[in-house]
Amino acid sequence: MQRFHRLLICAVLFPALAVAQNANPPANTAPSATPRKSPSKAPTLSAKGAATGARAIHNSALIIDTHADTPGRFVDENFDLSQDAGTGYLDFNKIKAGNLGAEFFSIWVEPKANKGHETKRALDMIDSVYEQARLHPDKMMMAFSTQDILAAHREHKLAALLGVEGGHAIEGDMRILRDYYRLGVRYMTLTWSNTNELGDSSGDLNDKSVEHHDGITDFGRQVVREMNRLGMMVDISHVADRTFYQALVASRAPVIASHSSSRALTNAPRNMTDDMLIALARNGGVAQVNFYCAFISQKYVDREKQLKDQHDPDYEKVQSLFMKAQTPEVKKELDAAKARLVVKLPRPPLSDLIDHIDHMVKVAGVDHVGLGSDFDGIDCSPQGLDSAADLPKITQALYDRGYKAADLDKILGGNLMRVFAEVEKLARQIQAGTNPDRRREIAPTAQP
């Protein structure tokens, strides 16, 4: 009962702000199974001119990243964004240098360590983000809508948003989902790497000790519909393929993949197949590309598996320390182990990340791809991409491949804003009773 009492107090203290009233999202073009052509080539410039052009585009864009695990640092390390993040990815100086305009801070509740008190951990993390905004009102503000993101951008502040990573954090209770929305949560990932009451995860499909559901559950469908009603984006990163397709059927609003890359280029269950990307685009959604080395480089994956099979001591040390509470002592030991490991397991080049973005654009269309870094939730990113300060390198690399300003604006944040606005619009209609759901209940279907 204690957790519900606290939720009630939070709901009273922090009522959700009104959603955007004047969003006019552009029309979508449904993709075909045939890969799309690359964006048309930008005018040829000198090296100096190209750098100036790409940087000008980057500096003028509204850049939105949909996944950073920094709240874990806020809670466990008492980290403050005004401090130097060290080997971390986010602090105010790095945010400013990279012109990051909006960040969805991940409320990730580790399921084993927090079993039975998932909501308590989630509330602590939510509070930690509010505290950063309270302590630094000149640099950061809480945002609850597309209009709030635009307002923060006009004021040159970081728009801080919240996303719950893993439906286990609602503890099987729809009331907790609604309370999270009242506290500002604007997306929820249906599963993390663990299968839960909402559906199957891609992370434990081969674990025979886990009871699976053959995709999404009836409760999961109810949750998706309630998220549509509230105006909370449905996030399908981490879910099993069957869960993904069934979630698309269940949702009336476009969905997002907050931090997923391409399985065609890197064979990781967390990544999306080309068929999934096409289906997501037809849904009107957006796939936000993950920066993690093991999701963007097959060479890295193969070498990592080799070290794991060999029981390499530095590899095992890094894996063990990464999951521990990051005390100063643990961080020092982890950094030393990572320095030894990188010699054996080199970081992939930045071009591997750009290949993923480019491939996903060709498959799904330029209206359906964005950035979902996984900052501070990953222990390896491509060479040269050491923090948010290096985000301009992505814009430059895409510009060098022929992407024009309009397409770059979409990838850097415009596509996410479009989907968010459509989710807000549908929620207003559902709540007003002007857009009733007349579809029949559709039974689980096989993956196409």
C-alpha positions in Angstrom: 0.0 0.0 0.0 2.9 2.4 0.7 3.9 2.6 -3.0 0.3 3.6 -4.0 0.2 6.3 -1.3 3.4 7.7 -2.7 2.1 7.6 -6.3 -1.0 9.4 -5.2 1.0 12.2 -3.6 3.2 12.5 -6.8 0.1 12.6 -9.0 -1.2 15.5 -7.0 2.0 17.4 -6.9 2.9 16.9 -10.6 -0.2 17.0 -12.8 0.7 16.3 -16.4 0.8 19.4 -18.6 -1.6 19.9 -21.5 -0.6 18.2 -24.8 0.1 20.1 -28.0 -2.9 21.8 -29.6 -1.6 22.8 -33.0 0.5 20.0 -34.3 0.4 19.5 -38.1 2.4 16.4 -38.9 3.4 15.8 -42.5 1.7 13.0 -44.4 3.4 9.6 -44.5 4.3 7.7 -47.6 3.9 3.9 -47.0 7.1 2.1 -48.1 7.2 -0.9 -50.4 9.4 -3.9 -49.9 11.7 -2.5 -52.5 14.6 -0.6 -50.9 14.3 3.1 -51.4 16.9 5.2 -53.2 19.4 7.2 -51.1 18.6 10.9 -50.6 19.6 13.0 -53.5 23.1 14.3 -53.4 23.9 17.7 -51.9 25.8 20.3 -53.9 29.5 19.6 -54.1 31.5 21.9 -51.8 35.1 22.2 -50.8 36.1 20.4 -47.6 35.9 23.6 -45.6 32.5 24.5 -47.2 31.1 21.0 -46.5 32.1 21.2 -42.8 30.5 24.6 -42.5 27.4 23.5 -44.2 26.9 20.3 -42.1 27.7 22.2 -38.9 25.2 25.0 -39.8 22.5 22.4 -40.4 23.3 20.7 -37.1 23.4 23.9 -35.1 20.0 25.0 -36.5 18.3 21.6 -36.0 16.1 20.4 -33.1 18.1 17.4 -32.0 16.2 14.7 -30.1 17.7 11.6 -28.5 15.2 9.1 -27.3 17.2 7.0 -24.9 19.7 7.8 -22.2 20.2 5.8 -19.0 21.7 8.7 -17.0 19.0 8.5 -14.2 20.9 5.5 -13.0 23.9 7.8 -12.4 21.7 10.5 -10.8 20.4 8.0 -8.2 23.3 5.6 -7.6 26.3 8.0 -8.0 24.7 11.3 -7.0 25.8 12.6 -10.3 24.9 16.1 -11.4 24.8 17.3 -15.0 26.8 20.4 -14.0 29.7 18.1 -13.2 32.2 16.7 -15.7 30.7 13.3 -16.8 34.2 11.8 -17.2 33.8 8.7 -19.3 30.0 9.2 -19.2 28.1 10.5 -22.2 26.1 13.4 -20.8 26.7 16.6 -18.9 25.7 20.2 -19.6 28.9 21.0 -21.4 28.7 18.0 -23.6 25.0 18.6 -24.2 25.7 22.2 -25.3 28.7 21.2 -27.5 26.5 18.7 -29.3 23.5 21.0 -29.6 21.3 18.3 -28.0 17.8 19.8 -27.7 15.7 17.1 -26.0 16.6 13.9 -24.2 14.3 11.1 -23.1 15.8 9.9 -19.8 15.3 6.2 -19.4 13.6 5.0 -16.3 15.1 1.5 -16.3 14.4 -0.7 -13.4 16.7 -3.7 -13.2 14.2 -6.5 -12.7 16.1 -8.9 -10.5 17.6 -6.5 -8.0 14.3 -4.6 -7.7 11.9 -7.6 -7.7 8.8 -6.6 -5.7 9.6 -2.9 -5.5 9.9 -1.9 -9.1 7.7 1.1 -8.7 9.8 2.4 -5.8 13.0 2.3 -8.0 11.1 3.9 -10.9 9.9 6.8 -8.7 13.4 7.4 -7.3 14.7 7.7 -10.9 11.8 10.0 -12.0 12.4 12.2 -9.0 16.1 12.4 -9.9 15.3 13.9 -13.3 13.0 16.5 -11.8 15.7 17.4 -9.3 18.2 18.1 -12.2 15.6 20.5 -13.7 14.9 22.1 -10.3 18.6 22.6 -9.6 19.5 23.9 -13.1 16.4 25.9 -14.3 18.6 28.0 -16.6 19.9 24.9 -18.5 17.1 22.3 -18.4 13.3 22.1 -18.1 10.9 19.2 -17.8 8.9 18.7 -21.0 5.6 16.8 -21.3 4.5 17.5 -24.9 5.7 18.5 -28.4 4.9 22.1 -27.5 7.1 21.9 -24.4 10.0 20.6 -26.5 9.6 23.6 -28.8 9.4 26.0 -25.9 12.6 24.6 -24.4 14.3 24.9 -27.7 13.3 28.6 -28.0 14.8 29.2 -24.5 18.0 27.3 -25.4 17.4 24.8 -22.6 17.5 21.0 -22.7 14.0 19.5 -22.8 14.0 16.6 -20.3 11.4 13.9 -21.0 10.8 10.5 -19.4 10.5 7.0 -20.9 9.9 3.9 -18.8 12.1 1.0 -20.1 10.2 -2.2 -19.5 6.6 -2.9 -18.7 7.6 -4.8 -15.6 7.9 -1.4 -13.9 4.1 -1.1 -13.7 3.9 -4.3 -11.7 0.9 -5.5 -13.6 -1.2 -2.6 -12.5 -2.8 -0.2 -15.0 -3.2 2.4 -12.3 0.6 2.7 -12.0 0.8 3.2 -15.8 -1.6 6.1 -15.5 0.4 7.5 -12.5 3.6 7.4 -14.6 1.8 9.4 -17.3 0.8 12.0 -14.7 4.4 12.2 -13.6 5.5 13.0 -17.1 6.4 9.6 -18.7 5.7 9.9 -22.4 6.8 6.5 -23.7 7.0 3.0 -22.3 9.0 0.1 -23.7 6.7 -2.9 -23.5 9.5 -5.2 -22.4 13.1 -4.9 -21.5 15.3 -8.0 -22.0 13.0 -9.9 -19.7 9.6 -11.3 -20.7 6.9 -9.8 -18.5 3.1 -9.6 -18.0 2.8 -7.6 -21.3 4.5 -9.9 -23.7 7.6 -11.8 -24.8 11.1 -10.1 -24.9 13.8 -10.8 -27.5 16.2 -11.1 -24.6 15.1 -14.5 -23.1 13.3 -16.3 -25.9 15.8 -19.2 -25.7 15.5 -19.4 -21.9 13.3 -22.5 -21.2 12.9 -21.5 -17.6 10.9 -18.5 -18.6 7.2 -18.8 -19.3 6.5 -17.2 -22.7 3.2 -15.9 -24.1 3.6 -16.5 -27.9 3.8 -12.7 -28.3 1.8 -10.0 -26.6 -0.7 -10.8 -23.8 -4.3 -9.7 -23.4 -3.1 -7.4 -20.6 -0.4 -6.1 -23.0 -3.1 -5.2 -25.5 -5.0 -3.4 -22.8 -1.9 -1.5 -21.8 -1.3 -0.5 -25.5 -4.8 0.8 -25.8 -4.6 2.7 -22.6 -1.3 4.3 -23.7 -3.1 5.4 -26.9 -5.8 7.0 -24.8 -3.3 8.7 -22.5 -1.0 10.0 -25.2 2.0 7.8 -24.2 4.1 6.5 -27.1 4.3 2.7 -27.4 8.0 1.6 -27.6 8.8 -1.8 -29.2 12.6 -1.9 -28.7 13.6 -5.1 -26.9 10.4 -7.0 -27.7 10.3 -10.3 -29.5 9.5 -10.2 -33.2 6.0 -11.7 -32.6 5.3 -9.2 -29.9 6.3 -6.5 -32.2 3.9 -7.4 -35.0 1.0 -7.9 -32.6 1.7 -4.6 -30.9 1.4 -2.8 -34.2 -2.0 -4.4 -34.6 -3.0 -3.4 -31.1 -1.9 0.2 -31.3 -4.1 2.8 -33.0 -1.2 5.3 -32.9 2.2 5.2 -34.6 4.8 3.4 -32.4 8.5 4.0 -31.8 11.6 1.9 -31.4 13.4 4.1 -29.0 16.8 2.5 -29.4 17.1 -0.3 -32.1 19.4 -0.7 -35.1 19.3 -3.0 -38.2 19.4 -6.8 -38.0 20.3 -7.0 -41.7 23.7 -5.4 -40.9 24.3 -6.8 -37.3 22.6 -10.0 -36.3 21.4 -9.1 -32.8 17.9 -10.1 -31.6 17.5 -6.5 -30.3 17.8 -5.1 -33.8 15.0 -4.8 -36.4 14.7 -6.9 -39.6 14.0 -5.2 -42.8 10.4 -6.6 -42.7 10.0 -5.1 -39.3 11.2 -1.7 -40.5 8.8 -1.7 -43.4 5.9 -2.6 -41.1 6.9 0.1 -38.7 7.0 2.7 -41.5 3.5 1.5 -42.7 2.3 2.1 -39.1 3.7 5.6 -39.4 6.3 5.1 -36.6 10.0 5.8 -36.3 13.0 3.6 -35.5 15.6 5.4 -33.4 19.1 4.0 -34.1 21.1 2.6 -31.2 24.8 3.5 -30.9 26.0 0.4 -29.0 29.0 -1.3 -30.6 27.4 -4.8 -30.5 24.3 -3.6 -32.3 26.1 -1.8 -35.1 29.1 -4.0 -35.9 29.0 -7.7 -36.8 32.8 -7.8 -36.5 32.6 -6.6 -33.0 29.8 -9.1 -32.1 31.9 -12.0 -33.5 35.0 -10.9 -31.6 33.1 -10.4 -28.4 31.7 -13.9 -28.7 35.2 -15.3 -29.2 36.4 -13.6 -26.0 33.4 -14.8 -24.1 33.9 -18.4 -25.2 37.6 -18.1 -24.2 36.6 -16.7 -20.7 38.8 -13.8 -21.3 39.4 -12.3 -17.8 39.1 -8.6 -18.9 35.9 -9.3 -20.8 34.4 -11.1 -17.8 35.6 -8.4 -15.5 33.9 -5.6 -17.6 30.6 -7.6 -17.8 30.6 -8.1 -14.0 31.5 -4.6 -13.0 29.1 -2.9 -15.5 26.0 -4.4 -13.8 27.1 -3.3 -10.3 26.2 0.0 -8.6 28.7 2.5 -10.0 30.5 3.6 -6.9 33.8 5.6 -7.4 35.7 2.4 -6.6 33.7 0.3 -9.1 34.0 2.9 -11.8 37.8 3.1 -11.3 38.1 -0.6 -11.6 35.7 -0.8 -14.6 37.6 2.0 -16.5 40.9 0.1 -16.0 39.3 -3.2 -17.2 37.8 -1.4 -20.2 41.1 0.1 -21.1 42.6 -3.4 -21.2 39.7 -4.9 -23.1 39.6 -2.3 -25.9 43.0 -3.6 -27.1 41.5 -7.0 -27.7 38.0 -5.7 -28.7 38.5 -2.5 -30.7 35.6 -0.1 -31.0 34.0 -0.1 -34.5 34.4 2.9 -36.8 31.8 5.7 -36.9 31.0 4.6 -40.4 29.3 1.4 -39.0 26.7 3.5 -37.2 26.2 5.7 -40.3 25.7 2.5 -42.4 22.9 1.5 -40.1 21.2 4.9 -40.4 21.6 4.8 -44.1 20.3 1.3 -44.5 17.3 1.9 -42.3 16.5 5.0 -44.4 16.7 3.1 -47.6 14.4 0.4 -46.2 11.8 2.4 -44.2 12.1 5.8 -45.8 13.7 9.0 -44.4 10.5 9.8 -42.5 10.9 6.9 -40.2 14.5 6.9 -38.8 15.9 8.9 -35.9 18.5 8.7 -33.1 18.2 6.7 -29.9 21.8 6.6 -28.5 21.5 4.5 -25.4 23.9 7.0 -23.8 25.0 5.9 -20.3 23.4 2.5 -20.8 26.1 1.2 -23.0 29.8 0.6 -22.4 31.0 1.0 -26.0 30.1 3.4 -28.8 31.9 3.8 -32.2 35.2 5.5 -32.5 35.0 9.3 -32.2 31.5 9.2 -30.6 32.5 9.5 -27.0 29.7 11.7 -25.7 26.8 13.9 -26.8 29.4 16.5 -27.7 30.2 14.3 -30.8 26.7 14.3 -32.2 27.8 16.8 -35.0 30.0 14.1 -36.4 26.8 12.1 -37.3 25.4 15.0 -39.1 28.6 15.6 -40.9 28.9 11.9 -42.0 25.4 11.8 -43.3 25.9 15.1 -45.1 29.0 13.7 -46.7 26.8 10.8 -48.0 24.5 13.2 -49.7 21.8 13.9 -47.1 20.3 17.4 -47.5 19.2 19.7 -44.7 15.5 18.7 -44.9 16.3 15.0 -44.5 18.8 15.7 -41.8 16.3 17.7 -39.8 13.9 14.7 -39.9 16.5 12.2 -38.7 17.9 14.5 -36.0 14.5 15.1 -34.4 11.7 15.9 -36.8 10.5 12.4 -37.3 10.1 11.8 -33.5 8.3 15.1 -33.2 5.8 14.0 -35.9 5.1 10.7 -34.2 4.8 12.3 -30.8 2.3 14.9 -32.2 0.2 12.2 -33.8 0.1 10.3 -30.5 -1.0 13.5 -28.8 -3.7 14.2 -31.4 -5.2 10.7 -31.2 -5.3 10.9 -27.4 -7.2 14.1 -27.6 -9.7 12.6 -30.0 -10.1 9.4 -27.9 -10.6 11.4 -24.7 -13.1 13.7 -26.5 -15.0 10.7 -27.9 -14.5 11.9 -31.5 -12.4 8.9 -32.6 -13.9 5.7 -31.3 -12.2 2.4 -32.0 -14.6 0.5 -34.2 -12.2 -2.3 -35.0 -12.9 -5.9 -34.0 -10.7 -7.5 -31.5 -8.0 -9.2 -33.5 -6.7 -12.5 -32.3 -2.9 -13.0 -32.2 -1.6 -13.6 -35.7 1.6 -15.2 -36.9 4.5 -13.0 -37.9 4.2 -12.1 -41.6 
